[in-house]
Amino acid sequence: MKGKTGIFIVIVVSLLSGCAQKEKLKADTAVEKTFEEVSVHDPSVVDGGDGYYYIFGSHLAVAKTDDLINWTYVNRGIKNENEVIPNVYSEMKEAFEWAHSNTFWAPDVIRLKDGKYHMYYCNCQGDSPLSCLGTAISDSVEGPYVNQGIMLKSGMSPDQPSENGRLYQSADDPNVVDPVVFYDQEERLWMIYGSYSGGIFVKEMDPESGLPLEPGYGKKLLGGDHLRIEAPYVIYNPDTGYYYMFLSFGGLDSDGGYNIRVCRSSTPDGPYLDSMGQDMIDCKGPAGSVFSDASAALYGTKLMGCYKFLWSEGEEGENRNGYLSPGHNSCLYQEDTGKYFLIYHTRFENRGEEHEVRVHQMFFNEEGWPVIAPYRYTGETAGTYTKEETAGTYKFINHGRDISPEIRESILIELKKNGKIGGDAEGTWELEDGNKISLTINEDTYQGIILKQWDEDGKKYVMTFTALNEETGISVWGSGLNALKEQ
C-alpha cells in the first residue's frame, strides 16, 4: 500500500505540474509595449502615398502613422491657424452658416483620378438633420484644402425645397453627413452617406471631378424613421467578390451602446444583405417611431460591441477597464502584406467620454464574412498552429446582437485536445489548415481564425480566436490564458 500511495502521489504531482506548464498565466517577464495614442473621432483612413496612412476625423482632427501602431497629430481642432484648411472660418463660412455650427463632423478623404486629394466634409447642427456636405481639394494629403462648395443639404424648412425638389421629410430623407467615397471594380465612383433620420443613401459620382452625376439624394440602402444607424464605410474584397458595408448602430456616447455591424453586396449600390440573408432595405423603424433600437438590432451582422476580458487570478493586470461604444470605423487593405485592418474610435470604462483610436486586424472566414481580431494590432501576422498549440483555456466573449451599453464580460471555456469544449460552455471545435477554427456551442457553429496576439492587460502573448455565426449574425472572441513566447 505504501508503495502504491507513493506512486499515486508522484502521478498527481506530475499531472499538476503539466497543467501548470500548460496554463502558465504570467510571462517570465511582463511583455510591455508603448503606443503613441491619438483622439480622432470617426477616423477615416487614406494612404498618403508618402509612407504614411492618415486618418481624418470630426472637428478637423487629423493624424498619421507609418506602422498603424504609433500616431502623431497633423491637426487638432477647428482654428484658423491650421495647415489643413487655413482660414477655415472664412473658407467654410457657407457650411457653418447653413448648419448653424462651428465645427465639422466625420469627413472622408480620397485621392481621385485627377491626382488630387478630395475631402468630403460635412457640417451638422447636431440636434437636427440641418446639415450640408461639400468638397475641398488639395495637391497634398495634409493640405491646404481649398473649398469647392456644398453639394448636398438637408433639414430644410417647409418654405425651402429639398434636394429631391419637395418638402424635406426627416423620417424618409437623409441627414447628409458621414460620407464614404470609393471606386468600384469598374472604376465607377460612388458615395454612400447618411445618419439617423431617413437612413443611409448611395449616389454615383463623376470619377474625374468627384461630384454627383445626378441631382437629388440618390438611392436609399437602409434605415428610416430615425433609426440610430450611421457611419457607413465600404471596402471591396476581390477574393470573395463582395462589397462590405460597415455601419455603427446605437449611440456614440459611453452609455450609447455603439457597436459595429456589417452587410455585403455583389454591387456597390446594393442591395446589401446581412449574414442572415436579410435585405438591409427592410431595416427601418416603425412608422412614427424615433430611435427604435429593438427594430435596428434585428439587422446587420454584429462584429463587436462593449466588451471586457476579465482578470484571472495569477495574471498581470488585475485592474482592467472594458471597451465602450466602439464604432465609426474605416477599413484598410495593404496590398504588400495582404492584411486587412479595422480602424475605429472607442471609449473606455471609468474614463468618461475620453476616446482613442484603435486598429485591429481583420480576416474573412470560410463563409466570406469579416471577423475582427480581439486585441489591437502590434505587428502580428497570422501563422499556422497545431491542435495541441491551440488547445487550452480561453476567456470567451459572445458579442450578442443587442444594442446596449452593457459590457459583455468574458467567461472561461476550455478547448480540449480531443475536440470537445468544456468549462462555462460546452460543444466541439475543429482546426483546419493551421489557423481556421470552427466552434459549435449550443448547436450554433462559428467560423473564424486563430491568431497569436499580445494581451494588453495580461502583458503576455496568447492564442486568440475570432469567429462568427452566419445564421445568427453573432461574433465571438477568445483570449488564451496561457502565456506564450513571442516567436
N, C-alpha and C positions, 0 to 999 in steps of 0.2 A: 504493500500500500504506500509505504514511504516513497519508494522509487517512482511509482506511478504518479503520486502527487507532485514530485519534483519535475517530472516530465510535463505534467499539465501546466504547472506554473511557467515553465520555460516557453511552452507553446503560446500561452496567453500573453506573456510579455512580448514575445516575438510579433504576435498579431497586432498588439497595441502599438509597437514600435513602427510596424509597417504602415498603420493608419496615420500615425503622427507624421511619417515621412511623406505620405500621400497628401495629407491636408496640412501642409506647413503654412500657417496663417500669416507669418511675417517673413519678409525677405531677410537674408542675413544682414543686409544694410538697407535701410529705407531708401527707396528709389525716389529721389527728389527731382522735380522738373520746374523750371520757371517759365513764365509767359509774360509777354508784353500785351496787356489787355486793352481793349477799347470799348467804348459805349456808343455804338452806332445802331440806332433803332431802325428796323426794317431794312437790313443790309441787302443791297442788290449788287451782285458781283460782275465785274467786267475785266477782261485781260487787257492790261495797259500796253502790251507789246514792248515793254521796256524791262522785262524781267520781274514785274510786279503784278499782282492782282489787286484791284481796287474795289472797295465797297462804298456805295453811295447810300445814304440813309436820310431819314427825316431830319428836319432842322438844319439842313446843309452840313451834316456830319459826313466826313469823308476820311477813309483810312486806307492804308496799303500794306501789303505783305509780300515777301518773296518765298515764304515757306508754309503759309496757311497756319502758322503757329504763333508767330510774333507779329504784332501790328504796330504801325505808327500813324499818328494823325496827319492828315493833309489839311483838314479844316474842321473847326468845331463851332457850330452856332451861326446864326444869322447876324451879320455885321457888314458894314460897307467895306471895311478893311480886310478883304479876303481875296485870294487869287483865283478862286474857283468861279465866282460870279462877282467881279468888282462892282462897286456902287450898286449893290443888289437892290436897295430900296427904290432907287430911281429906275434901274434897269427892268425891274419886275413890278413896277407900280400898278399896271393894269391888273395883274393877277392878284396882288394883295388887296386892291380895292374891291374887285369883284367878290372875293371870298370873305371879305371883312376879317382878314387875318394878317398877321405879320410874320408868318413862318411858312415853310414848305412841309409837305408830307412826303410819303415814300416815292422817290423818283426811280427811274431806270435809265441806264446809260448803255448805248450800243454803238459800235463802230460800223457805219454803213458803207455801201459800195463807193461812195464818194471819198472814202478815206478819212472822213471826219467823225468825231465823236458827237453823237446826238444825245442830249439829255432830255428825257421826257419828264418834266416836272409837274407837280400838282399842288394846289392850294385848296384848303377847305376850312369853312367856318368852324367845324368840329361838332357842334350840337345840331347840325342840319346838313343836308346834302348840297348846300350852297358852295359849289366847287368849280374849279377850272383846271384844264390840262393843256399844257403847251410844250414847246420845244425850244432848246437853246443849243448852239453848235460851237464846237471848239476844234482846233487842229491838234490839241494835246489833251490827253485824258484828264490831266489835272487842271485844265482851264488855261486861259479865261474863256468861259462860255458866254456867247452873245445871244441874247433873246431873239427868237424868231416869231414870237407871238403865241396867242392862245388858239387852240384848235377845237376844243370842246368845252361846253359849260353845262352846269346842272343846277337844280334848285331854283329855277326861275320863278318869279312872282306871277300871278294869274294874268297880268297885263303884258307879259313877255312870252313869246313863243319859244318852245324848247327846240333842241337840235332836230327833233322829228317834225317840227312845224305845227305842233299842237300844244295844249296845256300840259305842263310838266306834272307828272304823277309820281310821287316819291316811292310808292309801293311797286311800281312797274318799271320806271325809268332808272338808269344807273346814277350813282354818285361817281362822278368822273375823276376818280383817284386810283392809286395803286396800279400803274401801268406796267406791263412787261411786253417788250418788243423783240421779235425773233424772226429769223429766216426759216422757211420750211425746206424740205429736201428738193423742192423745185425752184428754190431761190425767190419764192414769193415772200413778201414781208407782212407780218401780222402784229396787231396789238390786242392784247387781252387786258381788261381793266375792270374795276368796279369794287364796291364795298358796301355792305349793308343795303339799305334802300331797295332798289329794284333788282339787284343781283349783279352777276358777272357777264360781261359782254365781249364780243370779238369784232374787230374791224380789220379789213385788209388795207394795207398801206402801200404807197408807192415805194418800190425797192430802192429807188435812187434818192428821192427827196425826203423820204420818211414821213410824208404827210398822208392823210386819208385819201383813198381813191374815190370814195363816195361820201356825200353828206349824211348826217344822222348819227345815231348811237350805235348802229350795227346790229348784230345778231346776238340774242340772249343765249347763254350757255347753261346757266343755272341761277337759282336764287329768286328772290322776290318777297314782298310782304315783310321787308325789314329783317330777314334772317341775318344773324351775326356770322357772315362769311365774307372774307376779304383776302387780299394779298395773293392773287394768282401769280404763279410762276411756271413757265413751261420749258421742258427740256426734251430733246428727242434722243432715243436710244436706237442706233442703227441695227443692233443685234436682235432687238425684239420687234422693230418696225413700228413702235408706238411713240406718240407724243404724250408726255406725262404732265398733267397739270396739278401742281401742289397748291393747297389752299389752307388758310388759317380759319378755324371755326372758334366761336366764343369771343370773349373779351380780352384785350391785351394786358390789362392790369394784373397785378399779382394774384388777385382774387377773381379774375375773369374767366379762368379755365381755358385760355388759348391752347389750341392743340393743332398739330399739323396732319393734314389728310391729303390723299392723292386719288386721282382718277386718270383715265387714259383714253386716247382716241387714235385711230389709224389716220386721221386727217387733222390738220391744225385747227380747223374751225368747228370740230366736233362732228357728231355727238360724243361727249365724254361719258364713259361708264366707270363705275367703281368696281371693285373686285367681285362684288356680289351680283354683277350684271345689271345694276340699276342705272338708267339714264339719268344723268345729273340734272337734266331739264325739269325733272319731276321733284327736285329738291327745292321746295318753296314753303313758305309759311301758310297757315290757314288764312283765308280772306279776312282782312281787317285786323290781323294779329300784328304784334311787334315783338321781336326777339324771341321767337318760339324755338328755343334750343332743343326741345323734345322732338320737333319736326326735323331740324337740321341733323341731329345726331343719328338719324336713321340712314344717312347717306355719307358717302366718302369712306375710303379705306384709311383707318386711323393708324398713323405711324408712330406718333409719340405725343404724350401729354405731360401733366405734372407727375414727377416720379422721385423716388429716393431709394438708394441701395443702403439698407440698414447695416449698422455695425454689428459684427460678431465678436464675441469675447476672444481675445488673443490677437486681434488685428490692430493695426495702426488706425488713427482717425476716429476716435470714439465720438467726438462731437462733429456731427455732419449736418449740412443744410441741403434740403431737397431742391430740385429744379422746379420752378414755377412758370407756367404760361409760356412755354417755348413756342416761337412762331415767327411769322412773316419771313419765310426763308427764301433764299435763292439757291441755285444749283450750279455746279461746275463740273465739266468733264475735261480731264487732262489727256490729250492725245498721246503725249510722250510716255506717260506711265500707265494709261488705261484706267485710271482711277476716277471714280465719281465722288463728289462731295456735296453735302448739305450744309449751307451756311445760314445761320438764324440768330435771333437775339433771344435771350432768356432772362427771367428774373429768378430770385433765389429766396428760399425760406429764411425768415428772420433778417432780411435786408431791405424791407420796404419795396419801393419801386425802382431801386437800382437795377440796371441791366447791363449785360455784356454780350459780346459776340462769341459764338461757339461754332466750331467746324467739326463735323463728324463725317467719317467715310460712309458712303452709300453703295450698296450692292443690289443686284437684281437676282431674285430667287428663281427656282426652276419653272415657276409659273409666270415669270416675267414681271413680277411686282417688286418695287423697291423696298429694301429693308435697311434700317439705319443702325450703324454700329453703336453700342451702348455708351462708349466713352469718347471724349473729344480726341481729335486726331493729334498724334505726336510723331508722325512719320512712319507708322507701321504699314506693312504690306501683307496682304493675305497670303498665308502659307498653306502647306498641306500637313495633316496630322493623322496619327493613328487613333484607333478607337481607345487604346489604353491611355494615350495622352489626353484624350477628350473626356474620358470618364472622370467623375468626381462630384463634389458637392458644389452647387451653384446657388447664388441669390437670384431669384426668379421674379420678374415683373411682368404682369399682364396689363397692358395699357387700356384694355376695355374699349367701349365705344361711346362712353358718356362725354358730355361737355361739362366739366366740373372743376372747381379749384381744389378738390380733394386730391391729396398726394397719394399716388399708387406706391405703396411700400412693398419691399421685397419679402418673399418667403423663401424657405430653403428646400431645394429638391436635390436628389442625387441621380445622376446619370450613371447607372451601373454598367459594369463591363459586359454583363450578359444581355444588354439591350433593354433592360427594364428601367423605369423611372420610379423612384421612391421618395420618401420624405413627406413634405406637405402637399404633394400632388403625385398621382400615380398614372402610369402609362408605359409607353415604349418609345425608344429612339433608335435612329439609324444614322450612320455616317457613310457618305459616298464621295468618291473622288478626292478624298483627303480634306475637304472643307465644307461639303454640302451636308447640312443636317436636316433631319426630319424628326419632329417630335409629335407624338399623339397623346393628348391629355384629354380625358373626358370625351373621347371619341372625336375630338377636333384635332386635325393634323396641321401643323405649322411647318412651312418650308423656309429654310434660310441658310445661313453660313456660319462657320466657326472662325474665330479670329483671335489672335493673341494681342492684348491691349494693355496699356498702362492704366491701372486703377488709381484714379487721382486721390481718393480718400484713403485707401489702404496702402498707398505708396509702394506698390508692387506690380509686377506683371502677372496677368492672369489670363486664362482662357475665357473667351466670351462667345455668346451666340446671339444672333438676331434672326427672328423668323416671323412669318405672317401666315394667318389662316385665310385663304381666299374666300371661303364661303361665308365667314362672319365679318371679314374686314378688320380683324383684330391682330395687333402685333405683340410679340413677347420678346423679352430680353433675358439673358443670363450672364452673370458675372461669377467666375470661379472663385472659390475660397483659397485654393492652393496657390502659394506664391511660386512663380516660375522664374527661371533665369531669363535674362533679356534676350539672348540669342538661342 
